[in-house]
Each structure stands twice: as structure tokens, then as C-alpha cells.
């Protein structure tokens, strides 16, 4: 289900959104805004998870970072 709403955006964002649609980077302005909002909500959720982990376990040690760099092949 979808609900139609009205939002106000700065003119430059509207122009950029319409340009993205005309260039085929987005199916519609609504789809672009919906995707951007979904991304923002996911980042906020992940940030909350990280904050909880830091509160519960503290910051990673240098050894933790070294392990992660090795695991990632960096």
C-alpha cells in the first residue's frame, strides 16, 4: 500500500530529482524520494545498533581493528 503526501523541497533538489528521472537514474521522483528515505532510515537504524554496541562493549581496541583489517584484506 502507498499513501500520497505532499512535501516541500528546495528548488535545486527538485531539479536534481527531475534530472535523475530524465536520465533514467530513477523511475520517478516519488521512487527517488522513497529510496532516499529508505536509505536514511536504514542508516539511522544501523547507527543506533552501533551506538548500543559501543555503550555495551566500549570502543574496539587496536587489536580489534588489526583483526578487521586482516579479515578484510586491507
C-alpha atoms as an extended CHARMM CRD file, in Angstrom:
* protein
*
        74  EXT
         1         1  UNK       CA              0.0000000000        0.0000000000        0.0000000000  PROA      1               0.0000000000
         2         2  UNK       CA              1.1740000000        3.5310000000       -0.6960000000  PROA      2               0.0000000000
         3         3  UNK       CA             -0.0720000000        6.8590000000        0.5530000000  PROA      3               0.0000000000
         4         4  UNK       CA              0.1950000000       10.0470000000       -1.4290000000  PROA      4               0.0000000000
         5         5  UNK       CA              1.5610000000       13.0100000000        0.5510000000  PROA      5               0.0000000000
         6         6  UNK       CA              2.8760000000       16.4670000000       -0.2570000000  PROA      6               0.0000000000
         7         7  UNK       CA              6.3620000000       17.5660000000        0.7400000000  PROA      7               0.0000000000
         8         8  UNK       CA              8.2830000000       20.7770000000        0.2110000000  PROA      8               0.0000000000
         9         9  UNK       CA             11.8060000000       20.5550000000       -1.1900000000  PROA      9               0.0000000000
        10        10  UNK       CA             14.3980000000       23.1490000000       -2.1310000000  PROA      10              0.0000000000
        11        11  UNK       CA             14.2440000000       24.0500000000       -5.8240000000  PROA      11              0.0000000000
        12        12  UNK       CA             17.6980000000       22.5760000000       -6.5140000000  PROA      12              0.0000000000
        13        13  UNK       CA             16.6560000000       19.2030000000       -5.0750000000  PROA      13              0.0000000000
        14        14  UNK       CA             13.5420000000       19.1910000000       -7.2600000000  PROA      14              0.0000000000
        15        15  UNK       CA             15.6330000000       19.9960000000      -10.3330000000  PROA      15              0.0000000000
        16        16  UNK       CA             18.1350000000       17.2770000000       -9.4400000000  PROA      16              0.0000000000
        17        17  UNK       CA             15.3600000000       14.7350000000       -8.8740000000  PROA      17              0.0000000000
        18        18  UNK       CA             13.7170000000       15.5390000000      -12.2160000000  PROA      18              0.0000000000
        19        19  UNK       CA             17.1200000000       15.3580000000      -13.9180000000  PROA      19              0.0000000000
        20        20  UNK       CA             17.7150000000       11.9060000000      -12.3790000000  PROA      20              0.0000000000
        21        21  UNK       CA             14.3790000000       10.7280000000      -13.7630000000  PROA      21              0.0000000000
        22        22  UNK       CA             15.0480000000       12.1800000000      -17.2200000000  PROA      22              0.0000000000
        23        23  UNK       CA             18.4800000000       10.4890000000      -17.2840000000  PROA      23              0.0000000000
        24        24  UNK       CA             16.9740000000        7.1590000000      -16.2870000000  PROA      24              0.0000000000
        25        25  UNK       CA             18.6480000000        7.0490000000      -12.8640000000  PROA      25              0.0000000000
        26        26  UNK       CA             15.2390000000        6.8450000000      -11.1600000000  PROA      26              0.0000000000
        27        27  UNK       CA             11.8540000000        5.5940000000      -12.2770000000  PROA      27              0.0000000000
        28        28  UNK       CA             10.0900000000        8.6560000000      -10.8800000000  PROA      28              0.0000000000
        29        29  UNK       CA             10.5980000000       11.4880000000       -8.4250000000  PROA      29              0.0000000000
        30        30  UNK       CA              8.4380000000        9.5670000000       -5.9510000000  PROA      30              0.0000000000
        31        31  UNK       CA             10.6070000000        6.4630000000       -6.3470000000  PROA      31              0.0000000000
        32        32  UNK       CA             13.7790000000        8.5060000000       -5.8560000000  PROA      32              0.0000000000
        33        33  UNK       CA             12.4280000000       10.1420000000       -2.6910000000  PROA      33              0.0000000000
        34        34  UNK       CA             11.1660000000        6.7970000000       -1.3850000000  PROA      34              0.0000000000
        35        35  UNK       CA             14.5550000000        5.1440000000       -1.9720000000  PROA      35              0.0000000000
        36        36  UNK       CA             16.3830000000        8.0420000000       -0.3120000000  PROA      36              0.0000000000
        37        37  UNK       CA             14.1060000000        7.8880000000        2.7250000000  PROA      37              0.0000000000
        38        38  UNK       CA             14.5320000000        4.1080000000        2.9960000000  PROA      38              0.0000000000
        39        39  UNK       CA             18.3280000000        4.5370000000        2.8760000000  PROA      39              0.0000000000
        40        40  UNK       CA             18.2040000000        7.2390000000        5.5710000000  PROA      40              0.0000000000
        41        41  UNK       CA             16.0290000000        5.1310000000        7.8530000000  PROA      41              0.0000000000
        42        42  UNK       CA             18.3470000000        2.1360000000        7.4160000000  PROA      42              0.0000000000
        43        43  UNK       CA             21.4470000000        4.2440000000        8.2030000000  PROA      43              0.0000000000
        44        44  UNK       CA             19.7390000000        5.6280000000       11.3030000000  PROA      44              0.0000000000
        45        45  UNK       CA             18.8480000000        2.1030000000       12.4040000000  PROA      45              0.0000000000
        46        46  UNK       CA             22.4110000000        0.8900000000       11.8740000000  PROA      46              0.0000000000
        47        47  UNK       CA             23.7720000000        3.9150000000       13.7300000000  PROA      47              0.0000000000
        48        48  UNK       CA             21.5270000000        3.0690000000       16.6850000000  PROA      48              0.0000000000
        49        49  UNK       CA             22.8020000000       -0.5170000000       16.6700000000  PROA      49              0.0000000000
        50        50  UNK       CA             26.4210000000        0.6740000000       16.6490000000  PROA      50              0.0000000000
        51        51  UNK       CA             25.6910000000        3.1380000000       19.4730000000  PROA      51              0.0000000000
        52        52  UNK       CA             24.1620000000        0.3140000000       21.5370000000  PROA      52              0.0000000000
        53        53  UNK       CA             27.1600000000       -1.9350000000       20.8780000000  PROA      53              0.0000000000
        54        54  UNK       CA             29.5730000000        0.8270000000       21.8860000000  PROA      54              0.0000000000
        55        55  UNK       CA             27.5720000000        1.5230000000       25.0380000000  PROA      55              0.0000000000
        56        56  UNK       CA             27.5210000000       -2.1690000000       25.9640000000  PROA      56              0.0000000000
        57        57  UNK       CA             31.0500000000       -3.1620000000       24.9480000000  PROA      57              0.0000000000
        58        58  UNK       CA             33.0900000000        0.0200000000       24.5630000000  PROA      58              0.0000000000
        59        59  UNK       CA             35.1970000000        1.0670000000       21.6070000000  PROA      59              0.0000000000
        60        60  UNK       CA             37.1280000000       -1.5510000000       19.6360000000  PROA      60              0.0000000000
        61        61  UNK       CA             40.7690000000       -1.9750000000       20.6070000000  PROA      61              0.0000000000
        62        62  UNK       CA             43.6650000000       -1.5540000000       18.2020000000  PROA      62              0.0000000000
        63        63  UNK       CA             43.8890000000       -5.3660000000       18.1450000000  PROA      63              0.0000000000
        64        64  UNK       CA             40.2490000000       -5.4990000000       17.0630000000  PROA      64              0.0000000000
        65        65  UNK       CA             40.9630000000       -3.0500000000       14.2450000000  PROA      65              0.0000000000
        66        66  UNK       CA             44.0580000000       -5.0190000000       13.2010000000  PROA      66              0.0000000000
        67        67  UNK       CA             41.9920000000       -8.2130000000       13.0740000000  PROA      67              0.0000000000
        68        68  UNK       CA             39.3120000000       -6.4900000000       10.9870000000  PROA      68              0.0000000000
        69        69  UNK       CA             41.8900000000       -5.0790000000        8.5500000000  PROA      69              0.0000000000
        70        70  UNK       CA             43.3540000000       -8.5640000000        8.1400000000  PROA      70              0.0000000000
        71        71  UNK       CA             39.9410000000      -10.1670000000        7.6940000000  PROA      71              0.0000000000
        72        72  UNK       CA             39.1020000000       -7.5950000000        5.0170000000  PROA      72              0.0000000000
        73        73  UNK       CA             42.4710000000       -7.9800000000        3.3290000000  PROA      73              0.0000000000
        74        74  UNK       CA             43.4530000000       -4.3690000000        3.8920000000  PROA      74              0.0000000000
